Amino acid sequence: MPPTAPRPAEPGRRPLDQTGPAVDPTAPGPAAADLAHAAARAAVDRLAPPAPVRLGDVVPAPERVEPDPAADFTLPADAAVRVSPDPAARDVAEQLAALLRPATGYPLPVTDATPPAEGLTLQLSGTPGPVAAGAGPGPVAALGAEGYRLDVTPDAVRITAATPAGLLHGVQTLRQLLPPAIESPTPVAARWAVPGGVIVDRPRFAYRGAMLDVARHFFGVADVLRVIDHLARYKLNHLHLHLTDDQGWRIAVDGWPRLAAVGGATQVGGGPGGAYTRADYRRIVSYAARRHVTVVPEIDLPGHTNAALTAYPQLAPDGIAPPPYTGTEVGFSYLDPGDERTYAFVADVLGEVAALTPGPWLHIGGDEAFKVPADAYARFVARTQGIVAATGKTVVGWHQIAPAGHADGRVLQWWGTGGDDPVTAEAVRRGARVILSPGNRAYLDMKYAPDTPIGHDWAGLIDVERAYDWDPGTHLGGVPAEAVLGVEAPLWTESVTSLAEIEFMLLPRLPALAELGWSPRRTHDWASFRRRLAGHGPRWRTAGITFHPAPEIPWPTTVPTGLPGPRPAPQPTAPTADLP
């Protein structure tokens, strides 16, 4: 066939060199400029090599992938982002355009979704409904509140979802299907090709998160926003902020101003510490919400409270202010569980934090209160659960709260290292749900290997394969999959002092935990995952993201070591713009 001849149409499809809808041969002919534009695009399609990324090269692995090598799409310079006339959907479209403009240099205006549906289209369709376990993908509405469908043809990329959250997850998939250079902050001369076919996708677990400890070392707003970006990239939808501990109190409470002013003035190692103002916290919550990430604030009680007792000694059992603490030991501090002033304090603090937090969760900690007698501890937790309920939130606590009386909807965050926990299993039988954060699988402050320059090893070494090779649905004996709300990857920061060190510990393990939370169990395959993950090294490097070049991953090119040689001194982090 000569190179200028049109390709024959497949049944039910128009010829691949046509860029518009089928035309009526009796209708007036198109303008010469339109014909020239169509011919130019057809020539590019015929001469261009296949897209450099395969449709299945996505992390987390999608539920269903149907490649069509004949349907690759190339983003033209005059493309627009078309979107349903819904403010939340339009906001997702604006985020997509903002993601693509720096590297492409294209204007990518955002417009209403009107025919013809060429270029990039985001479409809200249907109402999310319950998804039966094991049900195959059907209409978009059946994909639930976070599912989406991505269709790639030679003329268009369409993302369809029942909710804006689903649209954003589809956007993150599209981002991964473009060449790695799409992460460049400056224009790159490239063919912006997307592999053809269909992806239908939805999450396995409703709760998929990570925790950042800002109490041991304080991290400013810009650093937290950067972490939110990493979560959204891999379809994680919760950020748990560990806001209080012995070393620092990190959120302002109007009724108790010394908590931030005095309790927030230190950190591990004696640095200056810091705390978020109410405006700071609102900015974090708002930034996260725009990316469909829910902030889960933690006020750790009744232990881990030295910073609070330093600020307000009347809460201490002996009424004496302890000195500020900058070490890393645990279990020595606690509020007085027998004093009514303690519960007034708890109600005030949790009430203010709840009012600032639109999400449904309020985390009360509850771990390592070693000096509180068991019966007094159980009474404290039961009463505090009631205080949380009065704020309209659902209580979350570390699994040590399990023996306390059950509260409707309560969630236990399990961080053990074995496969059995009869106390937690009994709490589940009483109605509790579980977030799984096993210390020897999900704790991202554990070292990768003995020579990792930062981190701990009390729960063992966690390389990428160990972070990936477990099943949340069957991990904990006596806890059925239907009681598992989801997974969370905590990053404690006793030894983590900078954004670069946060990223080094998160990546490349965070995508492994993300895949466990999102992807169907049948897609779980280490060989496939390590190959797909390898393609993200160039993306992170292009975006200026620090990561550990794990030797078990077949990175496509030589990658930087992330934290070479002696550990660098902590540096202040410059503010960053609120970009997706």
Disulfide bonds with the S-S distance in Angstrom:
none
